[in-house]
Amino acid sequence: MSATVILTIAFALALDAFAVSIACGVSLPVVDARRTFRLSWHFGIFQGGMTILGWAAALSVRHLIESIDHWLAFAFLAFIGVRMIIGAIKPKEEEAKTCDPTKGGTMVMLSVATSLDAMAVGISFSMLKISVWLPALVIGIVAGAMTAIGLHFGKLAGSSSRLGRWAESLGGLVLIGIGLKILHEHGVF
């Protein structure tokens, strides 16, 4: 597999992580090095790891993954998207209670939701008898870098409080839209 093909696949897989990280950047009061590292690390690890997991699982669980992966991704993204929209319309005194998407269960759910496509790519690599190690490494690095860029871009877009509320709502809608796009790509509608 050529370097160009590997990079193209990596960037295509990283687009969901990039969009989600923009939405996260909009919703955060502060985007610092710690949050950037945490989200980038997890998105990168999950993208690369899910590629390897899909490659290893290949035929044994393929039918199970294909039947539910799109529903899981949609559920995770819709849940986080709705929470972001609710956070954007809350009165100001409740803003401090909003969830940090770079911590805990929210971060894990986002990491899984943005990396399910990587698992499918891993399955494809296995079926095509392509070694997964270099592509998984590149996929993880590109996803991590795109996440860091998206997080800071989202913070810039949401720095104005009025713009921030609109951007956070838009970010939530984008997450729901990505989930719907995943369902559409899997022939649900």
C-alpha positions as CSV (number, residue, x, y, z in Angstrom):
1,M,0.0,0.0,0.0
2,S,1.5,3.4,-1.0
3,A,2.1,6.2,1.4
4,T,-0.4,8.4,-0.6
5,V,-3.1,5.8,-0.1
6,I,-2.4,5.4,3.6
7,L,-2.4,9.2,4.1
8,T,-5.6,9.6,2.2
9,I,-7.3,6.9,4.3
10,A,-5.9,8.5,7.5
11,F,-7.2,12.0,6.6
12,A,-10.6,10.6,5.5
13,L,-10.9,8.8,8.9
14,A,-9.7,11.8,10.8
15,L,-12.5,14.1,9.4
16,D,-15.0,12.9,12.0
17,A,-12.5,13.4,14.8
18,F,-11.8,16.9,13.4
19,A,-15.4,17.9,13.3
20,V,-16.1,16.5,16.8
21,S,-13.0,18.3,18.2
22,I,-14.2,21.6,16.7
23,A,-17.5,21.0,18.5
24,C,-15.6,20.2,21.7
25,G,-13.5,23.3,21.4
26,V,-16.6,25.5,21.1
27,S,-18.1,24.0,24.3
28,L,-15.0,24.3,26.5
29,P,-14.4,27.4,28.6
30,V,-10.6,26.9,28.2
31,V,-8.6,24.9,25.6
32,D,-5.2,24.3,27.2
33,A,-2.4,22.0,26.5
34,R,-3.7,19.4,28.9
35,R,-7.1,19.1,27.3
36,T,-5.6,19.2,23.8
37,F,-3.3,16.4,24.7
38,R,-5.9,14.3,26.4
39,L,-8.5,14.5,23.5
40,S,-5.8,14.2,20.8
41,W,-4.2,11.3,22.5
42,H,-7.4,9.4,23.0
43,F,-8.8,10.1,19.5
44,G,-5.4,9.0,18.0
45,I,-5.1,5.9,20.1
46,F,-8.7,4.9,19.4
47,Q,-8.4,5.5,15.6
48,G,-5.2,3.5,15.4
49,G,-6.3,0.9,17.9
50,M,-9.7,0.3,16.3
51,T,-8.0,-0.2,13.0
52,I,-5.9,-2.9,14.5
53,L,-8.9,-4.4,16.4
54,G,-10.9,-4.5,13.1
55,W,-7.9,-6.1,11.3
56,A,-7.6,-8.8,14.1
57,A,-11.3,-9.5,14.4
58,A,-11.9,-9.5,10.6
59,L,-14.1,-12.4,9.7
60,S,-15.0,-13.7,13.1
61,V,-17.1,-10.7,14.2
62,R,-17.6,-8.9,10.9
63,H,-21.3,-9.6,10.6
64,L,-21.9,-8.3,14.2
65,I,-19.9,-5.1,13.7
66,E,-21.5,-4.3,10.4
67,S,-25.0,-4.7,11.7
68,I,-24.6,-2.3,14.7
69,D,-21.6,0.0,14.2
70,H,-23.6,2.7,12.6
71,W,-26.2,2.7,15.3
72,L,-23.6,2.8,18.1
73,A,-21.9,5.8,16.4
74,F,-25.2,7.6,15.9
75,A,-26.2,7.0,19.5
76,F,-22.9,8.3,20.9
77,L,-22.8,11.3,18.6
78,A,-26.5,12.2,19.1
79,F,-26.2,11.9,22.9
80,I,-23.2,14.3,23.0
81,G,-24.8,16.6,20.4
82,V,-28.0,16.9,22.4
83,R,-26.0,17.6,25.6
84,M,-24.1,20.4,23.8
85,I,-27.3,22.0,22.5
86,I,-28.8,21.9,26.0
87,G,-25.6,23.4,27.4
88,A,-25.8,26.2,24.9
89,I,-29.4,27.2,25.9
90,K,-28.9,26.9,29.6
91,P,-29.1,30.1,31.6
92,K,-25.7,31.6,32.4
93,E,-25.6,30.5,36.1
94,E,-25.8,26.9,35.0
95,E,-22.9,27.1,32.5
96,A,-20.2,26.1,35.1
97,K,-21.9,22.7,35.4
98,T,-21.5,21.8,31.7
99,C,-19.5,18.6,31.0
100,D,-15.9,18.7,29.8
101,P,-15.8,16.5,26.7
102,T,-12.1,15.9,27.2
103,K,-12.7,13.9,30.4
104,G,-14.2,10.6,31.5
105,G,-17.1,8.8,29.8
106,T,-17.8,11.6,27.4
107,M,-14.3,11.4,26.0
108,V,-14.5,7.6,25.7
109,M,-17.8,7.7,24.0
110,L,-16.6,10.4,21.5
111,S,-13.4,8.3,20.9
112,V,-15.4,5.2,20.2
113,A,-17.9,7.0,18.0
114,T,-15.3,8.7,15.9
115,S,-13.2,5.5,15.4
116,L,-15.8,2.9,14.4
117,D,-15.1,3.6,10.7
118,A,-11.4,2.9,11.5
119,M,-12.5,-0.6,12.6
120,A,-14.2,-1.2,9.3
121,V,-11.0,-0.1,7.5
122,G,-9.1,-2.6,9.6
123,I,-11.4,-5.3,8.6
124,S,-10.8,-4.3,4.9
125,F,-7.1,-4.4,5.4
126,S,-7.4,-7.9,6.9
127,M,-9.6,-9.1,4.0
128,L,-7.1,-7.7,1.5
129,K,-4.2,-9.2,3.4
130,I,-2.5,-5.8,4.0
131,S,-0.3,-5.4,7.0
132,V,-2.1,-3.1,9.5
133,W,0.8,-1.8,11.6
134,L,2.1,1.2,9.5
135,P,-1.4,2.3,8.4
136,A,-2.7,2.1,12.0
137,L,0.2,4.2,13.2
138,V,-0.3,6.8,10.5
139,I,-4.1,6.8,11.1
140,G,-3.6,7.4,14.8
141,I,-1.0,10.2,14.3
142,V,-3.2,12.0,11.7
143,A,-6.3,11.7,13.9
144,G,-4.4,13.1,16.9
145,A,-3.1,16.0,14.9
146,M,-6.4,16.8,13.3
147,T,-8.1,16.6,16.7
148,A,-5.6,19.2,18.2
149,I,-6.2,21.5,15.2
150,G,-10.0,21.2,15.4
151,L,-10.1,21.7,19.2
152,H,-8.2,25.0,18.9
153,F,-10.2,26.1,15.8
154,G,-13.4,25.4,17.7
155,K,-12.2,27.5,20.6
156,L,-11.4,30.4,18.3
157,A,-14.9,30.1,16.7
158,G,-16.6,30.0,20.1
159,S,-14.6,32.7,22.0
160,S,-17.3,35.3,21.8
161,S,-20.0,34.5,24.3
162,R,-22.9,35.1,21.8
163,L,-21.0,33.5,19.0
164,G,-20.1,30.7,21.5
165,R,-23.7,29.8,22.2
166,W,-24.5,29.7,18.5
167,A,-21.3,27.8,17.7
168,E,-22.0,25.3,20.6
169,S,-25.5,24.7,19.3
170,L,-24.1,24.4,15.8
171,G,-21.4,22.0,17.1
172,G,-24.1,19.8,18.7
173,L,-26.1,19.8,15.4
174,V,-22.9,18.9,13.5
175,L,-22.4,15.9,15.8
176,I,-26.0,14.8,15.3
177,G,-25.5,15.4,11.5
178,I,-22.4,13.2,11.5
179,G,-24.4,10.5,13.2
180,L,-27.2,10.8,10.6
181,K,-24.6,10.8,7.8
182,I,-23.2,7.5,9.2
183,L,-26.7,6.0,9.3
184,H,-27.3,7.2,5.7
185,E,-24.0,5.7,4.5
186,H,-25.2,2.4,6.0
187,G,-28.4,2.5,4.0
188,V,-30.7,3.2,7.0
189,F,-32.4,6.0,5.0
